[in-house]
Amino acid sequence: MTLPWWNAHLGGMEQIITPGPPIDLAITGMSCASCVSRVEKVLRRVPGVEAVSVNLATEQAHIIAAPGVTVAVLIAAVETGGYHASLRAAARPRNDRAEGWTLIAGFVLGAPVLAAMALPVPVMVQLVLASLIQAWLGARFYKGGFAALRAGGGNMDVLVALGTSAAWGLSAWDVWAGGPLYFESAVAIILLVRLGKFLEGRAKREAASAIAALHQLRPALAHLAGGGDVPADRLLPGQEIELRPGERVPADGEILAGEGSLDESPVTGEALPVPRGPGAGLLAGTLNLDAVLRLRVTSAPGENFLDRMARLIEAAQAEKPRVQRLADKVSAWFVPVVLVLALLTFAFWHFHGAPLAGAIINAVSVLVIACPCALGLATPAAILAGTGAGAKNGILFRNVDALQAAAHIDTLVFDKTGTLTTGAPRIKDVVVLGALPASRLRAIAAALAACDTHPLSTALRLPGVAPAEAFQALPGQGIRGVVDGHSYVLGSAALVPGVSVPGDGATWSWLAEAGGAALAGFAFSDTLRPDAREAVARLRARGLHVLLLTGDRREAAEALGLGAEIIAGASPARKLEVIRELRAAGRRVAMLGDGINDAAALAAATVGLAMGSGADTAIEAADIALLRPEPMLAVAALDLARKTWAILVQGLFWAMIYNLIGIPLAAFGLLNPMLAGAAMAASSLCVLGNALRLRHWSFT
């Protein structure tokens, strides 16, 4: 039994994605892009650490380290940076309900203080309530800011703690000095920022829900065939289980008995139910619709399709494109620069005759508006949403660089057999050239083909026909064998002299008695995939150069009627040469293939796409895996990559524009602290909301 290609494929990809022992830590205490830079910096200082990638959206650190580096050492390093870490599997889920009630209580306490802007509220009531909010809800900012400063860095917590402390301290002084009060500014900043982080956390988890959704597809228990239940994650290869109607497959397996329809849409994106019977391979997470099936487990614990797919997505989401690495470098200097700008703002206003309170409040606005949260969220949020949308639709991006490259493709090269066509030839015509009847000729050809594995031989086989004797394969030409005491050959025109190939676009194979004239000709045609023409038409309509690169004859390629440029008779070496020529000419080339002979060309392309029915070698060389054998899925992958990249760029733009506009407005006294706090929270929510649009992406 052979399971679908992606079982082997995901294992092969995984080895390429994580070259070394990976360690994933859950990080708590991060609030902005500056925190990301700080955590990465302290982890890189650990001897033996080779690579680190910290993701603000998932709050995780992905670490590649030498075998001697322990988790305890890495956690200790994170602690020195002012943050907390734990193994991801041991991390406790966030308690949204407790945070929600805390915020409700905070807004109730803060309502009288905020109402003081329009209504008379006793000064002492404002002082008590504002002090309570500053000490209670503001404690997380003091704690986070102090930890960052102690570790020699700065983050959003430092900015918020300084800004609210200045507004509260100035107001507390003026309670006794009789000056203007700004308690409402301190209260509004704390409440708005806490509310923004609460909503931001929920949005981040929603963007990262693709992996959680995958794990939820696997049932908790599996029914053993001999009776009794066992946890699905403890199933071992060789165990036999029973699958009932309406249940999901708990592990990859092979059907031993029973026939029915299965819904594979959650794992491959296939919209319609597919029939499956004895000998068929099933993937964990697929839904059994209407039959009782007996299965033999084929995957080890933690190695089923869902687990491998989740690891593949996580690896892609943990990486950073070049533009995000640049943003991280900017954010590392962001907080110190903002502190300097706030001091300059205070000095400017104070030394130009403004009241002390006014100068402080303007400086507070600068501190609050300039939080780099959105800058750290723009890229990971878009990648989380984009890769998650791809997984739901049967598209797996192996890494972030592949997603970025796919967004800028201008040329798509198709292989023909098995990619645009089904790769399962069928007999189109039989031409009788000798005295033997067609039925006898078919039987002789079937006997010769019974021992061969070539796709054309597969199409010639007949049930009940005994294989030929003295079988011999003739590489590049055909086959030879003895049937009923007579020696025959079956193959190309080079094997049977005196025949000429008709120019009808079909593939021909000739049958002859050894050393004699041709007895028959068999014409084969390969079935074009239903969506192949639409895929090519869509790509051309979008301005892409479409090239059909095939090892078959030109007539066979032209017979498909796709309207693409054709390079025929291409060997694997020639395919590689064509890809290199295109890239040397400045083309950004994607190639879609499925065979072993495509592997080198796939690896040489800017982006390699592997078809869902392809060989493992081709799949491991590809950058994007398509879980269904549909050419339109390649078009969808490029479309999703473009949309994801566009949203990523939009997120970075909005993150920067908020600060480029907001900081000068605050410095010139045109933005009060309350509006600054609201704008800062809104910037992160705007970036996340824009990225979440990808969760509902579907290719049309």
VOKE-802736 format. One line per 5 residues: number of its first residue (from 1); for each residue x, z, y of C-alpha. Coordinates in Angstrom, 1 decimal. Each point is the difference from the previous one (the first is absolute). Last residue first. Layout:
<nodes>
NUM = X Z Y ~ ...
</nodes>
This chain:
<nodes>
700 = -12.1 -7.4 32.5 ~ 2.6 2.6 -1.0 ~ -1.1 3.6 0.3 ~ 1.2 2.6 2.3 ~ -2.0 3.3 0.2
695 = 3.0 2.2 -0.2 ~ 1.7 -2.2 2.6 ~ -2.1 1.4 2.8 ~ 1.7 3.3 -0.7 ~ 3.1 -1.3 1.9
690 = -2.0 -0.3 3.3 ~ -1.4 3.5 -0.5 ~ 3.4 1.4 -0.6 ~ 1.5 -1.4 3.1 ~ -3.0 1.0 2.2
685 = 0.0 3.5 -1.5 ~ 3.7 0.4 0.9 ~ -0.6 -1.2 3.5 ~ -3.2 2.0 0.4 ~ 1.8 3.3 -0.6
680 = 2.5 -0.8 2.8 ~ -2.8 -1.2 2.3 ~ -2.0 3.2 -0.5 ~ 3.1 2.1 0.8 ~ 0.8 -2.0 3.1
675 = -3.6 0.2 1.1 ~ 0.2 3.7 -0.1 ~ 3.4 0.2 1.6 ~ -1.1 -2.0 3.1 ~ 1.0 -3.6 0.5
670 = 0.7 -1.5 3.4 ~ 2.8 2.4 1.0 ~ 2.7 -2.6 0.3 ~ 1.7 1.3 -3.1 ~ -3.2 -0.1 -2.0
665 = -0.7 -3.6 0.9 ~ 3.6 -1.0 -0.7 ~ -0.2 1.7 -3.5 ~ -3.4 -1.5 -0.9 ~ 0.7 -3.7 0.5
660 = 3.2 -0.4 -2.0 ~ -1.1 2.9 -2.3 ~ -3.4 -1.6 -1.0 ~ 1.7 -3.4 0.0 ~ 2.5 1.1 -2.6
655 = -2.5 1.2 -2.6 ~ -2.3 -2.9 0.8 ~ 2.8 -2.5 -0.7 ~ 1.2 1.7 -3.1 ~ -3.6 -0.1 -1.4
650 = -0.5 -3.6 1.0 ~ 3.3 -0.9 -1.9 ~ -1.3 1.8 -3.1 ~ -3.4 -1.6 0.3 ~ 1.6 -3.5 0.2
645 = 2.2 0.8 -3.0 ~ -3.0 1.1 -2.1 ~ -2.0 -3.1 1.0 ~ 2.9 -2.4 -0.8 ~ 0.7 1.7 -3.3
640 = -3.7 -0.1 -0.9 ~ -0.2 -3.7 0.7 ~ 3.2 -0.7 -2.0 ~ -1.5 2.0 -3.0 ~ -3.4 -1.7 0.3
635 = 1.7 -3.5 -0.2 ~ 1.8 1.2 -3.1 ~ -3.3 1.3 -1.4 ~ -1.4 -3.4 0.5 ~ 2.4 -1.2 -2.7
630 = -1.9 2.1 -2.6 ~ 1.7 1.5 -3.1 ~ -1.1 3.6 0.9 ~ 2.3 2.9 0.6 ~ 2.1 -1.7 2.7
625 = 3.5 1.5 0.3 ~ 1.9 -0.3 3.3 ~ 3.8 0.1 0.2 ~ 0.7 -2.0 -3.1 ~ 3.1 0.1 -2.3
620 = -1.7 2.6 -2.3 ~ -3.0 -2.2 -0.3 ~ 1.9 -3.1 -1.0 ~ 1.8 1.8 -2.7 ~ -3.2 1.7 -1.2
615 = -1.7 -3.4 -0.6 ~ -3.1 -0.9 1.9 ~ -3.7 0.5 -0.4 ~ -0.5 1.8 3.2 ~ 2.1 -2.3 2.1
610 = 3.2 1.2 1.6 ~ 0.7 -0.5 3.7 ~ 3.5 -0.3 1.3 ~ 0.7 0.4 3.8 ~ 2.9 -1.5 1.9
605 = 0.6 -2.0 -3.2 ~ 3.2 0.4 -2.0 ~ -1.5 2.6 -2.4 ~ -3.0 -2.2 -0.7 ~ 2.3 -3.1 -0.5
600 = 2.0 1.9 -2.6 ~ -3.1 1.3 -1.9 ~ -1.9 -3.3 -0.1 ~ 1.4 -1.2 -3.3 ~ -1.2 3.3 -1.5
595 = -3.5 -1.0 1.0 ~ -2.7 1.2 2.4 ~ 0.6 -1.4 3.4 ~ -1.0 0.3 3.7 ~ 2.8 -0.6 2.5
590 = 0.1 1.2 3.6 ~ 2.4 -1.8 2.4 ~ 0.9 0.8 3.6 ~ 1.5 -3.4 0.9 ~ 3.2 -0.2 2.1
585 = 1.4 -3.2 -1.7 ~ 2.3 2.3 -2.1 ~ -3.2 1.6 -1.3 ~ -1.4 -3.3 -1.1 ~ 3.2 -1.0 -1.6
580 = 0.3 3.3 -1.9 ~ -3.5 -0.4 -1.4 ~ 0.7 -3.6 -1.1 ~ 3.3 1.1 -1.7 ~ -1.8 2.7 -1.9
575 = -2.6 -2.4 -1.2 ~ 2.8 -2.5 -1.0 ~ 1.7 2.7 -2.1 ~ -3.3 0.8 -1.8 ~ -0.4 -3.7 -0.7
570 = -2.2 -2.1 2.4 ~ -1.7 -3.1 -1.4 ~ -2.3 -0.1 2.9 ~ 0.3 0.8 3.8 ~ -3.5 -0.4 1.4
565 = -1.3 0.5 3.6 ~ -3.6 1.3 -0.2 ~ -3.2 -2.0 -0.1 ~ -1.4 1.9 -2.9 ~ -1.1 -3.0 -2.1
560 = 1.0 1.5 -3.4 ~ 0.9 -3.5 -1.2 ~ 2.9 0.0 2.4 ~ 1.7 2.8 -2.0 ~ -0.4 -1.9 -3.3
555 = 1.2 -3.2 1.5 ~ 3.0 1.7 1.5 ~ 1.1 1.1 -3.5 ~ 0.3 3.8 -0.7 ~ 2.7 2.3 1.0
550 = -2.0 1.0 3.1 ~ 0.4 0.8 3.7 ~ -3.3 -0.5 1.9 ~ 0.8 0.5 3.7 ~ -2.4 1.3 2.7
545 = 1.2 0.2 3.6 ~ -2.2 2.6 1.8 ~ -2.1 -0.9 3.0 ~ -3.0 2.2 -0.8 ~ -2.0 -3.0 -1.2
540 = 2.8 -0.8 -2.4 ~ -0.2 3.4 -1.5 ~ -3.8 -0.1 -0.3 ~ 0.1 -3.4 -1.7 ~ 2.6 1.1 -2.5
535 = -2.1 3.1 -1.0 ~ -3.2 -2.1 -0.1 ~ 1.6 -2.4 -2.4 ~ 1.3 2.7 -2.3 ~ -3.2 2.1 -0.1
530 = -1.4 -1.2 -3.3 ~ 3.4 -0.1 -1.8 ~ 0.9 -3.6 -0.9 ~ -0.2 -0.6 -3.8 ~ 3.0 -1.5 -1.6
525 = -0.4 -3.4 -1.5 ~ 1.4 -1.3 -3.3 ~ 0.1 -3.6 -1.5 ~ 0.8 -0.3 -3.7 ~ 1.5 -3.3 -1.2
520 = -0.3 -1.3 -3.5 ~ 1.9 -1.7 -2.8 ~ 3.2 -0.9 1.8 ~ 2.4 -2.2 -1.8 ~ 2.3 1.2 -2.8
515 = 3.3 2.0 -0.3 ~ -1.9 3.2 -0.8 ~ -3.7 -0.8 -0.2 ~ -1.3 0.1 3.5 ~ -2.1 2.2 2.3
510 = 0.4 -0.2 3.8 ~ -0.7 2.6 2.7 ~ -1.3 -0.9 3.5 ~ -0.5 2.0 3.1 ~ -2.8 -1.5 2.2
505 = 0.5 -1.4 3.5 ~ -1.4 -3.4 -1.0 ~ 3.2 -2.0 0.3 ~ 0.1 -0.8 -3.8 ~ 3.2 1.0 -1.7
500 = 1.7 -2.8 -1.9 ~ 0.5 -0.1 -3.8 ~ 2.7 -2.0 -1.9 ~ 2.2 2.9 -1.1 ~ -1.5 3.4 -1.0
495 = 2.2 2.9 0.9 ~ 0.7 -1.0 3.6 ~ -3.7 -0.7 0.4 ~ -0.6 3.7 -0.4 ~ -1.0 2.0 -3.1
490 = -1.2 -0.1 -3.6 ~ 2.1 -1.1 -3.0 ~ -1.1 -0.5 -3.5 ~ 1.5 0.2 -3.5 ~ -2.4 -0.8 -2.9
485 = -0.5 2.1 -3.1 ~ -3.4 1.3 0.9 ~ 1.2 1.0 3.5 ~ 3.7 0.4 0.6 ~ 1.3 1.1 3.4
480 = 1.5 -0.9 3.4 ~ -0.5 1.3 3.5 ~ 0.3 -1.2 3.7 ~ 2.6 -1.4 2.4 ~ 1.6 2.6 2.2
475 = 1.2 2.1 -2.9 ~ -0.9 -1.6 -3.4 ~ -1.7 2.8 -1.9 ~ 0.1 -0.4 -3.8 ~ -2.6 0.7 -2.7
470 = 1.0 -0.6 -3.6 ~ -3.7 0.3 -1.1 ~ -3.0 -0.5 2.3 ~ -2.4 2.9 0.7 ~ -3.3 0.1 -1.9
465 = -3.1 -1.0 1.9 ~ -2.9 2.5 -0.2 ~ -0.6 0.3 3.7 ~ 1.4 -2.9 2.1 ~ 3.1 0.1 2.3
460 = 0.6 -2.8 2.5 ~ -0.5 2.2 3.2 ~ 2.6 2.5 -1.2 ~ 2.4 -2.9 -0.7 ~ -0.3 -1.0 3.7
455 = 0.6 3.6 1.1 ~ 3.3 0.0 -2.1 ~ 0.0 2.7 -2.7 ~ 0.6 -2.2 -3.0 ~ -0.7 0.7 -3.7
450 = -3.7 -1.1 0.0 ~ 0.8 -3.0 2.2 ~ 1.3 -2.1 -3.0 ~ -3.2 0.7 -2.0 ~ -2.2 -0.6 3.0
445 = 1.7 -3.4 0.6 ~ -0.7 -1.0 -3.6 ~ -3.6 1.2 0.2 ~ -0.6 -1.9 3.3 ~ 1.4 -3.2 -1.6
440 = -2.3 0.4 -2.9 ~ -3.0 0.4 2.2 ~ 1.0 -3.0 2.2 ~ 0.1 -2.4 -3.1 ~ 3.4 -1.3 -1.2
435 = 0.7 -3.7 0.5 ~ 2.3 0.4 3.1 ~ -0.3 0.4 3.8 ~ -2.9 2.4 0.3 ~ -0.3 1.4 3.6
430 = -1.2 3.6 0.2 ~ -1.3 1.2 3.4 ~ -0.2 3.1 2.2 ~ 1.4 2.6 -2.3 ~ 0.2 3.3 1.8
425 = 2.9 1.6 1.8 ~ 0.0 3.8 0.7 ~ 2.2 0.6 3.1 ~ -3.1 0.8 2.0 ~ 1.0 -2.3 2.9
420 = 1.0 1.0 3.5 ~ 2.3 2.6 -1.4 ~ 0.3 -0.4 -3.8 ~ 1.4 -3.5 0.4 ~ 0.4 -1.0 3.7
415 = 2.5 2.2 1.9 ~ -1.1 0.4 3.6 ~ 2.2 0.1 3.1 ~ -1.4 1.6 3.2 ~ 1.6 -0.8 3.3
410 = -0.6 1.7 3.4 ~ 0.3 3.7 -1.0 ~ 0.1 2.6 2.8 ~ -2.3 2.8 -1.4 ~ 1.6 -0.4 -3.5
405 = 3.3 1.1 1.4 ~ -1.5 3.3 1.3 ~ -1.8 0.7 -3.2 ~ 3.1 -0.8 -2.1 ~ 2.1 2.2 2.3
400 = -2.5 2.8 -0.7 ~ 0.6 0.0 -3.7 ~ -1.6 -1.1 -3.3 ~ -3.3 -1.1 1.7 ~ -2.7 0.0 -2.7
395 = -3.1 -2.2 0.4 ~ -3.0 0.5 -2.3 ~ -2.6 0.6 2.7 ~ 0.0 3.8 -0.1 ~ 3.8 0.0 0.0
390 = 0.1 -2.2 3.0 ~ -2.3 2.3 2.0 ~ 2.3 2.9 -0.8 ~ 3.1 -2.0 0.9 ~ -1.6 -0.8 3.4
385 = -1.4 3.5 0.7 ~ 3.2 1.8 -0.8 ~ 2.2 -2.6 1.8 ~ -2.2 0.2 3.1 ~ 0.2 3.8 0.1
380 = 3.7 0.0 -0.8 ~ 0.8 -2.3 3.0 ~ -2.1 1.5 2.8 ~ 0.3 3.7 -1.0 ~ 3.4 0.9 1.5
375 = -0.7 -1.7 3.3 ~ -3.5 1.6 0.1 ~ 1.5 3.5 -0.1 ~ 2.6 -0.6 2.7 ~ -1.5 2.6 2.4
370 = 0.5 -1.1 3.6 ~ -3.4 0.9 1.4 ~ 0.5 3.8 -0.4 ~ 3.4 0.4 1.6 ~ -0.8 -2.3 2.9
365 = -3.2 1.8 0.7 ~ 1.9 3.4 0.0 ~ 2.4 -1.4 2.7 ~ -3.0 -0.9 2.2 ~ -1.4 3.5 -0.6
360 = 3.3 1.6 0.9 ~ 0.4 -1.9 3.3 ~ -3.6 0.8 0.9 ~ 0.5 3.7 -0.6 ~ 3.1 0.1 2.1
355 = -1.8 -1.6 2.9 ~ 1.2 -3.4 0.9 ~ 2.6 -0.3 2.9 ~ 2.2 -2.7 -1.2 ~ 2.4 2.3 -1.8
350 = -2.7 1.3 -2.3 ~ -1.4 -3.5 -0.8 ~ 3.4 -1.5 -0.8 ~ 1.3 3.0 -1.9 ~ -3.0 0.3 -2.2
345 = 0.0 -3.7 -0.8 ~ 3.8 0.2 -0.7 ~ -0.6 2.9 -2.4 ~ -2.7 -1.9 -1.8 ~ 2.2 -3.1 -0.2
340 = 2.8 2.0 -1.5 ~ -2.4 1.5 -2.6 ~ -1.2 -3.5 -0.7 ~ 3.5 -1.3 -0.7 ~ 0.7 2.9 -2.3
335 = -3.2 -0.7 -1.9 ~ 0.5 -3.8 -0.4 ~ 3.6 -0.1 -1.2 ~ -0.9 0.1 -3.7 ~ -3.1 -2.0 0.8
330 = 2.1 -3.0 0.9 ~ 1.9 0.1 -3.2 ~ -3.2 0.3 -2.0 ~ -1.5 -3.0 1.8 ~ 3.1 -2.1 -1.0
325 = -0.5 1.1 -3.6 ~ -3.6 -1.0 0.4 ~ 0.9 -3.6 1.1 ~ 2.4 -0.4 -3.0 ~ -2.8 0.7 -2.5
320 = -0.2 3.4 -1.6 ~ -0.4 0.8 -3.6 ~ -2.2 2.8 -1.4 ~ -3.1 -2.2 -0.2 ~ 1.7 -2.5 -2.3
315 = 1.1 2.8 -2.3 ~ -3.5 1.6 0.0 ~ -1.6 -3.4 -0.9 ~ 2.3 -0.5 -3.0 ~ -0.4 3.6 -1.1
310 = -3.8 -0.4 0.1 ~ 0.2 -3.2 -2.0 ~ 2.2 1.7 -2.6 ~ -2.4 2.9 -0.4 ~ -3.1 -2.2 -0.1
305 = 1.5 -2.4 -2.6 ~ 1.0 2.8 -2.4 ~ 3.5 1.6 0.0 ~ -0.8 3.6 0.9 ~ -0.7 0.9 -3.6
300 = 1.2 -2.8 -2.3 ~ -2.0 -3.2 -0.2 ~ -1.3 -1.9 -3.0 ~ -3.1 2.1 -1.0 ~ -2.0 -1.5 -2.9
295 = -3.6 -0.7 1.0 ~ -3.4 0.2 -1.7 ~ -2.8 -1.5 2.2 ~ -3.7 1.0 0.4 ~ -1.6 -2.7 2.1
290 = -1.7 -0.7 3.4 ~ 2.0 0.5 3.2 ~ 3.5 1.3 -0.8 ~ 1.6 0.6 3.4 ~ 3.7 -0.7 0.6
285 = 2.2 2.9 1.1 ~ 2.7 -0.3 -2.6 ~ 0.5 -3.6 -1.0 ~ -1.4 -1.6 -3.1 ~ 1.8 -2.4 -2.4
280 = -2.0 -2.2 -2.2 ~ 0.6 0.0 -3.8 ~ -3.6 0.6 -0.9 ~ -2.4 -1.0 2.8 ~ -0.2 -0.3 3.8
275 = -2.5 -1.8 2.2 ~ 0.7 0.1 3.8 ~ -2.3 1.4 2.7 ~ 0.1 -2.0 3.3 ~ 1.8 1.0 3.2
270 = 3.6 0.1 -1.2 ~ 1.7 2.3 2.5 ~ 2.7 0.9 -2.6 ~ -0.3 3.8 -0.3 ~ -3.4 0.9 1.4
265 = -1.5 -3.4 -0.9 ~ 0.7 0.2 -3.8 ~ -3.6 0.5 -1.0 ~ -0.2 -0.4 -3.8 ~ -2.3 -1.9 -2.2
260 = -0.3 0.7 -3.7 ~ 1.3 -0.4 -3.5 ~ 0.8 2.7 -2.6 ~ 3.0 0.9 -2.1 ~ 3.8 0.4 0.4
255 = 0.1 -0.6 3.8 ~ 3.5 0.5 1.3 ~ 1.0 2.6 2.5 ~ 1.1 1.1 3.5 ~ -1.4 3.5 0.6
250 = -3.2 1.8 0.9 ~ -2.3 -3.2 0.0 ~ -3.0 0.8 2.1 ~ -3.3 1.0 -1.4 ~ -3.4 -1.6 0.5
245 = -0.4 -1.0 -3.7 ~ 2.1 2.1 -2.3 ~ 3.8 -0.3 -0.7 ~ 1.3 1.5 -3.2 ~ 3.6 0.9 -0.4
240 = 2.9 -0.8 -2.4 ~ 3.4 1.5 0.6 ~ 2.9 -2.4 -0.4 ~ 1.6 0.7 3.3 ~ -0.7 3.5 1.2
235 = -2.9 1.4 2.1 ~ 0.9 3.0 2.0 ~ -1.1 -1.3 3.5 ~ -3.5 -0.6 -1.5 ~ -0.5 3.6 -0.9
230 = -1.2 0.1 -3.6 ~ -3.5 0.0 -1.5 ~ -1.3 0.6 -3.5 ~ -0.8 -2.3 -2.9 ~ 2.1 -2.4 -2.2
225 = -0.2 -2.8 2.6 ~ 1.3 2.4 2.7 ~ -2.2 0.0 3.1 ~ 2.0 0.0 3.2 ~ -0.2 2.5 2.8
220 = 0.7 0.1 3.8 ~ -1.1 -3.5 0.6 ~ 2.4 -2.4 1.7 ~ -1.4 -1.8 3.1 ~ 0.6 3.0 2.1
215 = 3.8 -0.7 -0.1 ~ -0.5 -3.4 1.6 ~ -2.2 1.4 2.7 ~ 2.7 2.6 0.9 ~ 2.5 -2.9 0.3
210 = -2.3 -2.0 2.4 ~ -1.0 3.1 2.1 ~ 3.1 -0.2 2.3 ~ -2.0 -1.3 2.9 ~ -2.7 2.6 -0.6
205 = 2.7 2.7 -0.1 ~ 1.4 -1.2 3.3 ~ -3.5 -0.1 1.6 ~ -0.7 3.6 -1.1 ~ 3.3 1.2 1.4
200 = -0.6 -1.9 3.3 ~ -3.4 1.6 0.3 ~ 1.6 3.5 -0.3 ~ 3.0 -1.0 2.2 ~ -2.4 -1.2 2.7
195 = -2.0 3.2 -0.2 ~ 3.1 2.1 0.3 ~ 1.2 -2.2 3.0 ~ -3.4 0.3 1.6 ~ -0.3 3.7 -0.4
190 = 3.6 0.8 1.1 ~ -0.2 -2.4 3.0 ~ -3.5 1.2 1.1 ~ 1.0 3.7 -0.1 ~ 3.2 -0.6 2.0
185 = -1.8 -2.1 2.6 ~ -3.0 2.3 0.2 ~ 2.3 2.9 0.8 ~ 1.2 -1.8 3.1 ~ -0.9 2.6 2.6
180 = 0.6 -0.3 3.8 ~ 1.8 2.9 1.7 ~ -1.0 3.6 0.5 ~ 3.4 1.6 -0.9 ~ -1.5 2.1 -2.8
175 = -1.9 -2.7 -1.8 ~ 2.6 -2.4 1.4 ~ 2.6 1.3 -2.4 ~ -2.3 -0.6 -3.0 ~ -0.7 -3.5 1.3
170 = 3.7 -0.9 0.3 ~ 0.6 1.5 -3.5 ~ -2.9 -2.0 -1.5 ~ 1.0 -3.3 1.5 ~ 3.7 0.5 -0.8
165 = -0.7 1.3 -3.5 ~ -2.3 -3.1 -0.6 ~ 2.7 -2.4 1.0 ~ 2.9 1.7 -1.8 ~ -1.9 0.5 -3.2
160 = -1.4 -3.6 0.1 ~ 3.5 -1.5 0.6 ~ 1.7 2.1 -2.6 ~ -2.7 -0.6 -2.6 ~ 0.4 -3.8 0.5
155 = 3.6 0.2 -1.2 ~ 3.5 1.2 1.0 ~ 3.3 0.5 -1.8 ~ 2.8 2.5 -0.5 ~ -1.4 1.7 -3.1
150 = -1.0 3.0 2.1 ~ -1.7 -2.4 2.4 ~ -2.1 -1.5 -2.8 ~ -0.9 3.4 -1.5 ~ -1.0 1.3 3.5
145 = -2.2 -3.0 0.6 ~ -1.7 0.3 -3.4 ~ -0.8 3.7 0.5 ~ -1.0 -0.3 3.6 ~ -2.2 -3.0 -0.8
140 = -1.6 1.7 -2.9 ~ -0.7 3.1 2.1 ~ -2.1 -2.0 2.5 ~ -3.2 0.6 -1.9 ~ 0.5 3.8 0.0
135 = 2.3 1.0 2.8 ~ -1.1 -2.6 2.5 ~ -3.7 0.2 -1.1 ~ 0.1 3.8 0.5 ~ 1.7 -0.3 3.4
130 = -2.5 -2.5 1.1 ~ -2.9 2.3 -1.0 ~ 1.5 3.1 1.7 ~ 1.1 -1.8 3.2 ~ -3.3 -1.9 0.4
125 = -2.0 3.1 -0.5 ~ 2.2 1.8 2.5 ~ -0.6 -2.7 2.6 ~ -3.8 0.3 -0.3 ~ -1.6 -3.5 -0.5
120 = -1.7 -1.8 2.9 ~ -1.0 -3.5 -1.2 ~ 1.5 -3.5 0.3 ~ 3.6 0.3 -1.1 ~ -0.8 3.5 -1.4
115 = -1.9 -1.8 -2.8 ~ 3.4 -0.7 -1.7 ~ 0.7 3.7 -0.1 ~ -3.5 0.9 -1.2 ~ 0.2 -2.7 -2.8
110 = 3.4 1.2 -1.2 ~ -1.3 2.6 -2.4 ~ -2.6 -2.3 -1.5 ~ 2.6 -2.8 -0.1 ~ 2.4 2.2 -1.9
105 = -2.6 1.2 -2.5 ~ -0.9 -3.6 -0.8 ~ 3.7 -0.9 -0.3 ~ 0.6 2.9 -2.4 ~ -3.0 -1.0 -2.0
100 = 1.4 -3.5 -0.4 ~ 3.4 1.2 -0.9 ~ -1.5 2.2 -2.8 ~ -2.0 -3.0 -1.3 ~ 2.9 -2.4 0.1
95 = 2.0 2.1 -2.4 ~ 3.0 -2.3 -0.7 ~ 0.8 -0.4 -3.7 ~ 2.8 2.1 -1.4 ~ 3.3 -1.7 -0.9
90 = 1.1 0.6 -3.6 ~ 0.0 -3.7 -0.9 ~ 1.8 -0.9 3.2 ~ 2.8 2.4 -0.6 ~ 0.2 2.3 2.9
85 = 1.1 -0.1 3.6 ~ -0.2 2.0 3.2 ~ 1.3 -0.8 3.4 ~ 2.4 1.5 2.5 ~ 3.0 -2.3 -0.7
80 = 1.6 2.8 -2.1 ~ -3.1 0.0 -2.2 ~ 0.5 -3.7 -0.7 ~ 3.5 0.7 -1.3 ~ -1.3 2.9 -2.2
75 = -2.5 -2.4 -1.5 ~ 2.7 -2.5 -0.8 ~ 2.2 2.7 -1.6 ~ -2.9 1.3 -2.1 ~ -0.8 -3.5 -1.1
70 = 3.4 -0.4 -1.5 ~ 2.7 -2.5 0.7 ~ 2.3 -0.5 -3.0 ~ -1.6 -3.2 -1.2 ~ 0.9 -1.8 3.3
65 = -2.8 -0.5 2.5 ~ -2.8 -2.3 1.0 ~ -2.6 1.8 2.1 ~ -3.6 -0.8 0.9 ~ -1.3 2.6 2.5
60 = -3.7 0.5 0.4 ~ -2.4 0.7 2.8 ~ -2.2 -3.0 -1.0 ~ -0.3 -1.3 3.6 ~ 3.3 1.5 1.2
55 = 2.0 -1.8 -2.7 ~ 3.5 1.2 -0.6 ~ 2.5 -2.4 -1.6 ~ 3.3 1.2 -1.3 ~ 2.9 -1.8 -1.7
50 = 3.2 1.0 -1.8 ~ -0.1 3.8 -0.1 ~ 3.1 1.2 -1.9 ~ 1.1 2.5 2.7 ~ -3.0 1.2 2.1
45 = 0.4 -1.3 3.5 ~ -2.5 -2.8 -0.6 ~ -2.7 2.7 -0.5 ~ 0.7 1.6 3.4 ~ -0.3 -3.4 1.7
40 = -3.1 -1.2 -1.8 ~ -1.8 3.2 0.9 ~ 1.0 -0.3 3.7 ~ -0.9 -3.7 0.3 ~ -3.5 0.7 -1.5
35 = -0.5 2.9 2.3 ~ 0.8 -2.2 3.0 ~ -2.7 -2.4 -1.2 ~ -2.7 2.7 0.4 ~ -1.5 3.2 -1.4
30 = 2.0 0.9 -3.1 ~ -0.7 3.6 -1.2 ~ -0.5 -0.8 -3.7 ~ 2.1 -2.3 -2.2 ~ -1.0 -0.9 -3.5
25 = 3.1 -1.0 -1.9 ~ 0.6 -3.1 -2.2 ~ 3.3 -0.2 -2.0 ~ 1.3 -3.3 -1.3 ~ 2.8 -0.2 -2.6
20 = 1.7 -3.3 0.7 ~ -0.8 -3.6 0.7 ~ -3.7 0.5 0.9 ~ -1.6 -3.4 0.8 ~ 1.8 -2.0 -2.6
15 = -0.8 2.4 -2.8 ~ -3.6 0.1 1.1 ~ -0.2 -3.8 -0.1 ~ 0.8 -0.1 -3.7 ~ -2.5 2.7 -0.9
10 = -2.7 -1.7 2.1 ~ 0.6 -3.3 -1.7 ~ -0.2 1.3 -3.5 ~ -3.5 1.2 0.5 ~ -0.7 -2.9 2.4
5 = 0.2 -2.6 -2.6 ~ -3.3 0.8 -1.8 ~ 0.5 1.9 -3.3 ~ 1.4 -2.0 -3.0 ~ -1.3 0.9 -3.4
</nodes>
